[in-house]
């Protein structure tokens, strides 16, 4: 059909990570930290389980506030509203009970996926991220963080060639 074949995968020169961190949630007011910071965050998935280990929406702080270095990314937003936003950005995905997806990799038209790097949530090691709100029931909240960092493909060229991250030490230094 005359379409050019891709010569490289999208976001070549990047590494993608998924990490999990489980926090205890008590009935009432909670502040739950996201401990995985230091890279560009593509999405955060929250999985809430009651004390029996079953997924449950009652463990989510609802309404939910998400803070990033003291700034509210969203404040006192209901879980139903966040699920509706996810459905609108993916045009298909609805989440199961006890699961909430927060995508930050929205493209230029607002659809999730393949957005430019500047649309990801930037963090450094000292970044403070937390979810806050009041939960109806006790349990655990598993915070899955999907993040990425810029890397060089050829090991011999790492730390020699400039990359999208802008990191470029002097040539010949031991790393």
N, C-alpha and C positions, 0 to 999 in steps of 0.2 A: 504493500500500500504506500510505499515511499516514505514511511516514518523512519527517522534515524534511530539506530540502536544505541542505547546508553553505553558509554565507554567506561563508566565508573558508577558505583552505587551512590545513592543520595547521601549527603553528609560524609563523603569520603574524608578520612583523616579525623574521625571522631570515635570515641569509645562510649558505649552505653552501659549503664549499670542499673540494677534493681536491688534495693536493699529493704529489709524489713526490721521494724522496731515495734515491740508490743508494750503498751502502757496500760496500767490499771486505771479503771474509771469507776468512780463512786457515784451513787445516786446523789444528785445535787450539782453544785457548781464545780467545774473542773477546768484545769489548764493543762493541755497535753502537748509536750514539745515534739517537734520533728527534729530528731538528732542527726539526720543525714543531710548535711549541707556542705558547701565547698565547691560545687559544680553548678552547671546550668540545669535547672529542674524542668523536666518535660511534663510530668504529671505526678500527682499524689493520689494514691488509692487508699481509702480508709475501710477497714473491715471490722465491724463491731460484733462482739460475741457476748452473750449473757454469761452468768456464772456457771451455767450448765455446759457452756462451750458451743451453743447453737447461735447462729447468726441472728441478730435482732436489731431492729431500728430503734428500740427504746434506749439502747446504750449510747447512741449518738447524742452529743450535745445538740439540742435543738430548741431555739435557733443557734446557729453556729457562727462564730467569729474566727477569721483566719488572720493572724498577725505576722508581719515580716519586718523585723528590726524596728518594732514599735509602731509600725504603720498598719492600719487595718486594710487588708486587701479586700475583704468583705466583712461586714459587721451585721450581726443578728439576722442572718439569712436562714430561712427554713431549709431543711433537708429536701423537702418536696420541690422547692424552687431550684436548688442546685441540680437535682435530677432532671428537671425540665430543661435547664440550661444545657446539660450534657446531651439530652435527646436532640435539642436543636443544633448543637455543634457537630454531632455525629450523624444526624438524620436517621438513626436506626437503633443505637444502643440504648437499652434500658437496663438498669442494674437490678440485681437480686436484692432480696431483703438483707439488710446488714452490710451492704456494699455501697460505697460512694466514690465516684471518680471525679477528680478535679484536674482537667487538662490545661496545661499552659502552652501547648504547642499548636496553637490555632493559626491557620494560614491567613492569607490576606482577606479572604472572603468569610472568615469566621469559622470555617470547618476545621475540625481537629486533624492534625497530622501534616507533616511536611511544611510547616511554617518556617520562616527564616530564624536563624539563631537569636536575633535580637528580641524575638517574642518569648523566648524561654525565660524562666524566673532565675535571675543571676543570684548566686550566693557565694560567700567566702566562708572560711572556717569559723569566723567569729559571728556569722549571721545567727540571729535568734528567730526561729519560726515556731509558732504555737497555734493550737486550736483551743478555743475557749467557749464555754457555754454550760448550760445546765442539762444534765442527763436524767431521764426518768428512772433508769435502772442501773445497777452496778454491773460490771463486767470488764472486758478488755477491749482496747482499740488497737488494732494492728495498723501501723502507718507504713505503707509500701511507697517508697520514693523511687521514681524512675528519673535518673539524671544522666547527663552526658558531659564529656570533657573532650577537648581537642587533643589529638595525638597525631604523630607522624606515622605513616605506613611502613616505610623502610627504616629498620632499626639503625642502620648506618647513618641515616640523615637526621635522626632525632637530635635535637639540640644544635643542629648545624643550619638547617633551612628554617626560614621564617614560616610560621603557620598561622591559621586563622585566629588563634588565641593571642598572638602578638608576643609570645615568649621567645626570646632570642638571646641566649647568653653568648659570651665570646667563644669563638671557635678555638678548640684545643683545651678548654677547661674540663677538668674531671667532674663528672656528675654522678 
